[in-house]
Each structure stands twice: as structure tokens, then as C-alpha cells.
Amino acid sequence: MKEVNCTINGVTVTVPQGTSILQAAKTVNVNIPILCYHPDLPAWAACGICVVKIENSPKMVRACATAAGEGMAYITHDAELHQVRKTVIELILSTHPNSCLTCPRNQNCELQRLAADFGIREMPFEMNVPEIEADKSTPSIVLDPEKCVKCGRCVAVCQGMQDVWALEFIGRGDETRMAPAGDIALNDSPCIKCGQCSAHCPVGAIYEHDHTRAVLEGLRDENRVSVAQVAPAVRVAIGEEFGYEPGDIQTGKLYAALRRLGFDVVFDTNWAADLTIMEEGSEFVRRFVHGEGEIPLITTCCPSWVDYMEKYYHELIPNFSTAKSPQMMLASMAKTYYAQKIGKGPCDIFMTSVMPCTSKKYEIARGDDMYSSGCQDIDYSITTRELARMIKSAGIDFRNLPDEEVDEALGIYTGAGTIFGASGGVMEAALRTAYHLVTGKELEKVDFEAVRGMEGVKESVIDVEGTEVRVAVAHQMGNAKRVVDAVMEAKRKGEDPPWHFIEIMACRGGCIAGGGQPYGATDEVRLKRIAGIYRDDVQSTYRCSHHNPQIKAIYDEFLGEPLSEKSHKYLHTHYTPRPIYSK
């Protein structure tokens, strides 16, 4: 690759051609302030805070969107640049409400950080904050246009990364804001509740519906047994809220913190991921080996992907696995199997799930199947961020908590269960068990590295005793569309599908970067979280779902066998074609 040589504040820099001035500066440890820029998204120079000078020229250029040029010399910091940037920040603040203390991004806001860094103490411009009501129509996220800084990140994510197009620019000039087309309610738009707009918003203009107060109220009910479950991806991200590196595994401290918050019982969603594999793996064998059902089988653990499919790909409903997601399976078993064990009824259990995902708030009431126990299977679903706030508000010293064990009835999990948190993990876990279900043998090597990593679409061919199984894994909805369009094309032509088994996750990197995870996810952070997931897998006593002794026990004692009538009642769901825009 061709390289260019330039200087940054007098220091020579050599970078690949096409590298932005912003990135070139980072190679010599110079950080240029930014607000609209995010490494996941194309730079489009909306805010103007990153302006730099070209030596011997009156011209200022925007560092995020300008490539470093051969022989060019750039100045990134001086008194004039400081004043220009400060003025831009002051102008943005003049249209932004001074409600930091009640904002969900307080102390974790990129605009607030810039104002502090530039020492802004006065407001030289007249305040002109728009009075627009927040959109709280979805069960997952809130859109608060008063706090919008018009950076456009949410639109770029929704349209470019996710290919959903629920958000776009409405109005012009000072009246510009981000909202669904036609200015309709977000819940009536194509929104799939993934929360990636929230994860990329630099301020508090988009955030998750906060259910922490409702959970705390539920914990006060002495007539109900309070049960928590923790998703795979939470354990490698929650530590970031308490000073740990991304990817540090904090499972034991999570269990301890939940008990100190008042939960009577702590279960692990990883256990239910193992249960999901038994059902989904058996479903794949029934379709692939016995021809009972359509191929490819498409996994359905991601409620945002399910929402997308129900809106855009009605023809693929027969290809969707009917297995519920792990959070819903665990909830159903907690309110039936576990409730019976302790002599309680389903509604005597108060179930809270801790998820990396905002769309899980939508999933818990998606349809009648989510009430399989006779009452709502999950009372509330909170994000990793919400749990962190609860821990902090309770005065719990997370870093010094002892590591505690999970409650065993629905808690022991395998490495296959934990890798659900990373893109490709569901596929790999399913293949580990599907191989056994097809052949009756155990794999010598359980690692399927071809389906791991950050490539948008990953393909592989697995040899199962001489039979080829073609698989595909896609993460980030824009990538998923390429896969499902290929399947649709084969269907229309009456051809064999390009793959037999497909996994799709809505968020880049999988659940480790879900819309409810700690802010600041980049590919660097995602890779660290993924590495933590696979460390948890390797250190597990069991690494295949069918080896989990508690999974064997629940089939022996309650469910009978995978895909039985009872398992279909409690562990499976159905899908309904829906319009892209609600009327």
C-alpha cells in the first residue's frame, strides 16, 4: 500500500495513503477533539470541532474527513484553534438543555466532556433550546430531540450499519432533527429496537427505557421470590463501569452484586443457552437429516433480527427456528419447573433479566408465547448499564465483592452457553451438539474458528461424517441483508439454498456490543469483549451443551426430550408477518 509522509505539529508521520489527519495524529499521540465522528461510521464533518490548520495557509480543514497529504504540515493545537473549537462548542450548548444532573448520560457524555476540557464557564450566546416532546412510544428506547446535537450518528447507524431506515433528518437549518420519516412515532416506524442509535449517540438524546425503579419496587415484594438471570455478554462488559478493562470476566462479582441488591435467587442465562442448543440443534437435525421442515434453519436468539424478519422477510418465517431465546427459556423454566420445586406458583416468581440489549425489553411482551407459564414470564428486562447504575446507587463496592457461585437449579452452564455472547457463538455451540446428535459421537476438537471474528459475513463448510453442512454467520443488520437476500434468490429460482444453517445477530460483534452495553464500543473494545467470552469457554468444565448435567436433569424430570409436546409449550414460539410501518 502506498504511504504518505507529513508532519503533525512538527513531528514526521508516515501513514497509509487515505489515512485521515485525525488518525495520523493519533499515531504520534495527538488527540484532536471530536463530537460527530465515530470510528464505526464514515466521517462526514458535521460538527467542525476537529478543525486543524495547514502550515503557511489560512485554510482550516476538518481532520476527521480530510486525508493526510504527501509533504503537508498540519497544526492541530494553538490559541486560534482553541478559540474556534470553544466557540463551536458554545454554539452547540446554546441549543442544548442544561439538564445534566437528570440526564442518563451525566458524567458519560461526550459534549459534557468537551465543555469541561475547554473550560466553558459562561454561555455567551442566547439560549435557543427547542421544545419538542420526547418519543417514548417503543418499549425499548426513548428519543429526546431536545438534547440532539445534530451529529447525525444515529441516522448513519440506522441507515448505513443496520439498513433499517427508521431515522432520518427532518427539517432544515436550526430546525433540523433526527426522527422517523413523516415525523411518525418511533414505534410505528421500521425501528427494530436494537438500540445501536443509543449506543452511538454522543449525548443523552437516545437512551433505554429505565426500569430500575420498577425492579427495585419488585424486590420489596416479600410475597414473591425474586429471581435474576444474567446474559453471557454482560459478564465481559459490566466491569467497564467499575474501572476494569473490556473483556475482564466478572461473573462471580455479578452474582454477588445481584444478591446484595436483594435478589433471592441468581440464575445464569448461559444455562438456558445450553437448553436453546438442545432444542435448536435437534430442530436442525430434524430438518437437515430427516427432511422435516425447510432448510436453511435460521437462528432466532436476537429479538431485533426477529422483528426485522417479521417486517421485511415474511417468506422466511418457515425457515426460522421456533426455539425461544435463552432469556425467555430460562424465565419459562423458572416460573414452572423451578417454581414447582420450591412449592410456588408461576406468579409467585418475580423475574428480572440482565441483558446487553435494549430489544430484550420488547421481546418480553412480544406475543402470547412470552406468557407460557400463565403470567408474563419475565417481569422486567434491564440493560448492563441499568444494572451498573443500580449497583452504584446501592453503594455496593463492586471491585471488592467476593466472587460468588450461581444458584444451581438453573445456573450451571457450559462453554457453549457462554459463547452465545459473540457473533458466531450460537452457530459454534449448535454445531458442537448437532454433530453429536447426528453421529452419536463426540467431537475431538470443539472449536469452530471459521465462524469467529469480526468479518461481516462468515461462511464455512463443516464435514459431518462425510456430509457437508454449509453454514453462514452474519452480524450487523446491513450484513445480514446480504445473506437473507441470497437465500431469497435461491428460493425464487427453486435452487438449493447456499447454506443449511444461518446465524444472524443485529449488532456488530454480536451481543457483546448490544445496545444496552457500556458506552464507547469500538472494534477494539468489541474484540476484547469477544476474547473474554472465549476465555470463559475454554475454562469451562463442560464445553458442549449436551454435557450439561442440569440440562440432562430438566429433560429427565420435566420436559421429556427435545422438541417434545411439553418443550414446544414452554420453549418455542411462532412468528407473524407484520407491516414495516404500523398504521
DAJOZI-V28068 format. One record per helix or strand of 3 or more residues. SS is the DSSP state (A for helix, B for strand). FROM is the first residue (numbers start at 0). TO is the last residue. Records with the same first field share a line. If there is no record, write none. Layout:
SS: FROM-TO + FROM-TO
This chain:
B: 2-7 + 10-15 + 50-53 + 59-61 + 72-74 + 140-142 + 167-169 + 176-178 + 205-207 + 224-229 + 264-267 + 348-354 + 379-382 + 456-463 + 466-474 + 500-504
A: 20-25 + 78-92 + 99-101 + 109-116 + 144-146 + 152-160 + 172-174 + 180-182 + 185-187 + 195-199 + 211-218 + 231-235 + 237-241 + 250-260 + 268-287 + 302-311 + 313-318 + 325-340 + 345-347 + 358-362 + 367-370 + 383-392 + 397-399 + 407-409 + 414-420 + 424-438 + 448-450 + 476-492 + 510-512 + 522-537 + 544-546 + 548-558 + 564-570
